[in-house]
Amino acid sequence: MARARSFEEDVLLVDLPSAAGTVAEDDFATESEIWRALVLGVRDYARKTRFSSVLLGLSGGIDSALTAAIAADAVGKEQVLCVLMPSPYSSQGSVDDSLELAKNLGLRTLALPISGLMQAYGQTLEEAFRGRAADVTEENLQSRIRGNLLMALSNKYGSLLLSTGNKSELSVGYCTLYGDMNGGLAVIADLPKTMVYRVARWRNQRHPDIPEAILSKAPSAELKPGQTDQDSLPPYDVLDEILERHVEQCQSAEEIVAAGYDPATVRRVLWLVRNAEFKRKQAAPGLKVTSRAFGTGWRMPIVRGE
């Protein structure tokens, strides 16, 4: 009979005995509702925490691209700063893609190359690390250098730092404490990676601002030469299906395997989920758009016996 507008303030008076009603037009596509929910969430959170501007690290990947587009709609393009922090492992394509995205969205950019900082950290830690091979430690240092720079800008400018990690990464701990997890609000923390692509493509059908190269290239943290996410994780379509069954539908390993998934992959993914609980406890608050998000809806101990 009647329906008010979704994801915006509205007042609708309904005379129940009357046969006539007012039904607001709406787009009930999943991607549309998620987009509008996240735009509303960022706008409300920034306003209610007294932030008039936001900033984020722009990497050339799909996660930061979607977050930037959401931020532009939420607080206005003039109030969004995108920070590029290329390392020696950042491809020129990622830098170019970031600049093209920012130009399309009309966002300000700031470039802070981190090669010199990486070298300074290496020199400081050289003696302490002597005799030990380079490993994920050096990769995490890059992320933490970037996190420090972003927090410094957030403090200096009085801007809300938006973190850009997705639900798939947060589920399995494919993120760095005090690095890319830094932020005051985790915008897409409840979006699986596959949904990030779906929402980005939905957005591009209306305004093609996200470069096609960002949508089509293999996801990568670019923390070492030739790195892709699938070096460390199962393909995202498989990973997200397992995570949805376990996190949102509360299925056990046995139930997921019975549904046809590879037992070794299932066991590894669920182990990663358990092992990353300590990271999620220290993550920025995120916007909830699925049936079960991490936070108050996910009450798990940080450590537990097997």
C-alpha positions in Angstrom: 0.0 0.0 0.0 2.8 2.4 0.9 6.5 2.6 1.0 8.9 5.4 2.1 12.3 6.0 0.5 15.1 3.7 1.5 18.5 4.8 2.9 17.4 8.4 3.2 15.3 10.4 5.7 11.6 10.4 4.8 8.2 10.9 6.4 5.2 9.0 5.1 1.7 9.4 6.4 -0.6 6.5 5.6 -4.4 6.6 5.9 -5.1 2.9 6.5 -8.8 2.9 5.7 -8.0 4.5 2.3 -7.3 2.3 -0.7 -4.8 4.7 -2.1 -1.2 4.7 -1.0 2.1 6.3 -1.9 4.8 3.8 -3.0 8.2 5.4 -3.5 10.1 4.1 -6.4 13.1 2.0 -5.5 15.8 -0.2 -6.9 15.9 -3.5 -5.0 18.9 -4.9 -6.7 21.4 -6.2 -4.2 24.2 -4.0 -5.5 22.0 -0.9 -5.5 20.9 -1.4 -1.9 24.4 -2.1 -0.7 25.7 1.0 -2.5 23.1 3.2 -0.9 23.5 1.6 2.5 27.3 2.3 2.5 26.9 5.8 1.2 24.5 6.5 4.0 26.7 4.8 6.5 29.8 6.8 5.7 27.8 10.1 5.6 26.1 9.4 8.9 29.2 8.2 10.7 31.3 11.2 9.5 28.6 13.7 10.5 27.9 12.2 13.9 31.6 11.9 14.8 32.1 15.6 13.7 34.3 14.9 10.6 33.7 17.1 7.6 36.4 15.5 5.5 37.8 12.0 4.8 40.9 10.5 3.4 42.1 7.1 2.3 45.0 5.3 0.7 44.5 4.8 -3.0 46.5 1.7 -4.3 45.2 1.1 -7.8 43.1 -1.9 -6.6 39.4 -2.5 -6.6 38.9 -2.1 -2.8 40.3 1.4 -2.5 38.6 2.4 -5.8 35.2 1.4 -4.6 35.8 3.1 -1.2 36.8 6.3 -2.9 33.7 6.3 -5.0 31.5 5.7 -2.0 33.2 8.5 -0.1 32.7 10.9 -2.9 29.0 10.3 -2.9 28.8 10.3 0.9 30.6 13.6 1.8 31.2 15.3 -1.5 34.2 15.1 -3.8 35.7 18.3 -2.4 36.0 16.7 1.1 37.9 13.5 0.0 41.7 13.2 -0.2 43.3 10.2 -1.9 46.8 9.4 -0.8 49.1 7.5 -3.2 52.1 5.8 -1.5 54.0 3.9 -4.1 56.8 1.5 -3.2 59.5 0.0 -5.5 57.0 -2.9 -6.0 54.1 -0.7 -7.1 53.5 -1.0 -10.8 53.2 2.1 -12.9 49.9 0.8 -14.0 48.6 0.9 -10.4 49.8 4.5 -10.1 48.2 5.5 -13.4 45.0 3.7 -12.5 44.8 5.5 -9.2 45.3 8.9 -10.8 42.7 8.2 -13.5 40.2 7.1 -10.9 40.7 10.3 -8.8 40.4 12.4 -11.9 37.2 10.7 -13.0 35.7 11.2 -9.5 37.1 14.8 -9.2 39.1 13.9 -6.0 42.2 15.5 -4.7 45.4 13.4 -4.6 48.6 13.5 -2.6 51.6 11.4 -3.5 54.0 10.2 -0.7 56.5 7.7 -2.1 57.7 5.3 0.6 61.0 4.0 -1.0 63.1 6.2 1.2 61.2 5.2 4.4 61.6 1.5 3.5 65.3 2.0 3.1 65.5 3.8 6.5 63.6 1.0 8.2 65.9 -1.5 6.5 69.0 0.2 7.7 67.7 0.6 11.3 66.7 -3.1 11.5 69.7 -4.4 9.6 71.7 -5.6 12.6 68.6 -7.0 14.4 67.6 -9.0 11.3 71.1 -10.2 10.4 71.2 -13.8 9.4 67.4 -14.0 8.9 65.9 -14.2 5.4 63.5 -11.6 4.1 59.9 -12.8 4.6 56.4 -11.4 5.4 58.0 -9.1 8.0 59.3 -6.8 5.2 56.0 -6.9 3.4 54.2 -5.8 6.6 56.6 -3.0 7.1 55.5 -1.4 3.9 51.9 -1.6 5.0 52.7 -0.2 8.4 54.7 2.7 6.9 51.6 3.6 4.8 49.4 3.2 7.9 51.6 5.7 9.8 51.5 8.2 7.0 47.7 8.0 6.7 47.2 8.4 10.5 49.6 11.4 10.5 47.5 13.0 7.8 44.3 12.2 9.6 45.6 13.8 12.8 47.0 16.9 11.0 44.0 17.5 8.7 41.3 16.5 11.2 40.0 14.1 8.5 38.4 10.7 9.1 40.6 7.9 7.8 38.7 5.3 5.9 40.2 1.8 5.8 39.6 -0.2 2.6 39.8 -3.9 3.5 37.0 -6.2 2.5 35.3 -9.0 4.3 37.2 -11.8 2.6 40.5 -10.4 3.7 39.3 -9.7 7.2 37.9 -13.2 7.5 41.2 -14.9 6.8 43.6 -12.3 8.2 44.9 -11.2 4.8 45.5 -7.8 6.3 48.2 -6.0 8.4 47.6 -4.9 12.0 48.6 -1.2 12.4 49.0 -1.0 8.6 46.2 -1.3 6.1 43.8 -2.0 9.0 44.4 1.6 10.3 41.3 3.8 10.2 38.3 5.3 11.9 35.7 3.5 9.7 36.0 0.3 7.7 33.7 1.1 4.8 33.6 -2.3 2.9 34.5 -4.6 5.8 31.3 -6.5 5.4 31.6 -6.9 1.6 33.1 -10.2 0.3 35.6 -9.6 -2.5 33.3 -10.9 -5.2 30.6 -8.5 -4.0 33.1 -5.6 -4.2 33.4 -6.3 -7.9 29.7 -6.6 -8.3 29.0 -3.3 -6.6 31.8 -1.6 -8.5 30.5 -2.8 -11.9 26.9 -1.8 -10.9 28.3 1.7 -10.1 30.2 1.9 -13.4 27.0 1.2 -15.3 25.7 4.5 -14.0 28.9 6.5 -14.1 32.0 4.7 -15.6 34.5 6.3 -13.2 36.4 3.2 -12.1 39.0 2.4 -14.8 38.4 -1.0 -16.6 42.0 -1.9 -15.7 41.2 -1.9 -12.0 38.2 -4.1 -12.6 40.0 -6.6 -14.8 43.5 -7.0 -13.3 44.4 -9.8 -10.8 44.1 -8.5 -7.2 47.5 -7.9 -5.6 48.8 -6.2 -2.5 52.0 -5.4 -4.5 54.3 -6.0 -1.5 56.8 -8.1 -3.5 57.6 -8.7 -7.2 54.8 -10.4 -9.1 52.6 -10.9 -6.1 48.9 -11.8 -6.4 46.3 -12.5 -3.8 45.9 -16.1 -5.1 49.5 -16.8 -4.1 48.2 -17.0 -0.5 44.4 -17.6 -0.9 42.0 -19.8 -2.8 40.3 -18.1 -5.8 37.9 -15.5 -4.4 34.8 -17.1 -5.8 35.6 -20.4 -3.9 36.8 -18.5 -0.8 33.7 -16.4 -0.6 31.3 -19.3 -0.9 33.1 -21.1 1.9 33.1 -18.0 4.1 29.5 -17.3 3.5 28.5 -20.8 4.5 30.7 -20.7 7.6 30.3 -17.1 8.8 26.8 -16.2 7.8 25.1 -19.7 7.7 27.1 -21.1 10.7 28.0 -24.3 8.8 30.7 -26.6 10.1 33.7 -27.9 8.1 31.8 -31.2 7.7 28.7 -29.5 6.3 30.7 -27.4 3.9 32.7 -30.4 2.6 29.4 -32.4 2.2 28.3 -29.6 -0.1 31.1 -30.5 -2.5 34.0 -28.3 -1.5 37.6 -29.6 -1.3 38.3 -30.9 2.3 41.8 -29.5 2.5 40.7 -26.1 1.2 37.8 -26.0 3.7 40.0 -26.9 6.7 42.6 -24.3 5.7 40.1 -21.5 5.3 38.3 -22.3 8.6 41.7 -22.4 10.3 42.6 -19.0 8.9 39.3 -17.6 10.1 40.0 -18.9 13.7 43.6 -17.7 13.6 42.6 -14.1 12.5 40.3 -13.4 15.4 42.9 -11.3 17.2 43.1 -9.0 14.2 39.4 -8.5 13.9 39.2 -7.6 17.6 41.5 -4.6 16.8 39.9 -3.6 13.5 38.1 -0.3 12.8 34.3 -0.5 13.1 32.6 -1.5 9.9 29.3 -1.0 8.2 27.0 -4.0 8.3 25.2 -5.0 5.1 25.1 -8.8 5.3 23.2 -11.1 7.6 26.2 -11.6 9.9 29.0 -9.1 10.1 32.1 -9.2 12.3 31.6 -7.3 15.5 28.7 -7.6 17.9 27.1 -10.3 15.6 30.3 -12.4 15.8 31.0 -13.3 19.4 34.1 -15.5 19.2 37.0 -15.9 21.6 40.3 -14.6 20.5 42.0 -18.0 21.1 40.7 -21.4 21.8 41.9 -25.0 22.0 41.6 -27.3 18.9 
